[in-house]
Structures are given as structure tokens and as C-alpha cells.
Amino acid sequence: MDKNLKHKGITAFLVPLPSSGLTLGKREDKLGIRASPTCNFILENVRVPKENVLGEVGDGFKIAMLQLDKARIGIAAQALGIGQAALDVAVQYAANRKTFGKPINQQQAVKLRLADMALRLESARLLVWRAAVLCDQPGKYTKESSMAKWAASEAATFVTHATIQVLGGMGYVSDMPAERYYRDARITEIYGGITDIQKLLIGDIITKEYGY
């Protein structure tokens, strides 16, 4: 990395495990996606062969940005899966849980909540599909990728929260999966760029599309 060249001085490369000078930090204790280990890694005087360079020298930042577009679609799909799983739990619980002799899915408040959850997920799903299609075609798809991630991650957070509300006290205990879905959903609004970053990217692209 050449600091004088700023982002143009970054080069991407592969470091095999194990390698001399490469050490892994402690495993982080996270709020969600706890089955996926996360830790820092430290490089000290690590030497890698020339054939381990990805792309050309100085292309590291560009490579990272291109991969982010693809990664955001994957994160959006992940968010959809979490949200859909939560909705499935909410619908099933509402059909089986009875109060005053009737399933709670007969209550207007529950119906309205389920409808809102389904709408947000379905809207996000269409954006994710569109971004995935564009990813397989020539041309840029940064705007669509960011839209998909923004919509799907916020939908997942909303739906998982709403599921806990439908389940009431049972949504707060670990015997039910709702609380895990709620914790897992939060990361989808963070990694790959927080939601504010997606909004900035979309706004910048739209402005340029209009010729300003």
C-alpha cells in the first residue's frame, strides 16, 4: 500500500493459512449471526508471492468496490430469508394462539400487522430479484444493489420486530426463534455499508442520471 497514492495505492492479494506473520485475533462475542465466527487478523512482515496479487497493482480499491455491489445483493437476500422466516413464525403462531376462544389472527390489529410485514418483504424481494438479474448482465448495477440492500435490510428489521410483537412474551424467550431472527436482522443494516451509505450512493447516481 502506497499512502501517497491514497486509494489508488491499495493492492489486493491472497494470504494463505497458515502464513508466517499472520495471526488471528480473538473471536468476537456478537449480538447476532453467532454461528458465523468473526475476528481481526494481524499482518506483520508477511511476504506473499507475486502470483497472489488480485488484478493489477493499485487495483485493490476498485476490486473491493466491485465486490461490494455483489455482496450487497447477497446481504439483501440474507435479510429476505431472515424476514421471511420471521413472518412464517408470526403467521403460524397467530393461527394457533387463542384468546377468548378465537385465534388471534382474527383480530384486526394482528391482520393489519401481518399485512404490513408481508408487503415490506414482497416489495424488497422484487428489488433483490431485479438487482440479481442486472448483476448477471453487462453494465453497472450499483444503484439497484444499494436499493435492494436498503429495502431488504429495513424490511427484515421491521418484520422481526413485528414478529416479537405478535408473539408477545413468547417472542422474547429463546425457546422461540423470533428473538434470534431479530438479533440476526440487525447486521444486514450494517455490513456492506450502513443504510445511510446506500442512500448517499443512490442519491448521487440519480443526480448524475438526470445530468446534474
Secondary structure, 3 states (H helix, E strand, C coil): CCHHHHHHHCCEECCCCCCCCEEECCCCCCCCCCCCCCCCEEECCCCCCHHHEECCCCCHHHHHHHHHHHHHHHHHHHHHHHHHHHHHHHHHHHHHCEECCEEHHHCHHHHHHHHHHHHHHHHHHHHHHHHHHHHCCCCCCHHHHHHHHHHHHHHHHHHHHHHHHHHHHHHHCCCCCHHHHHHHHHHHHCCCCCHHHHHHHHHHHHHHHCCC
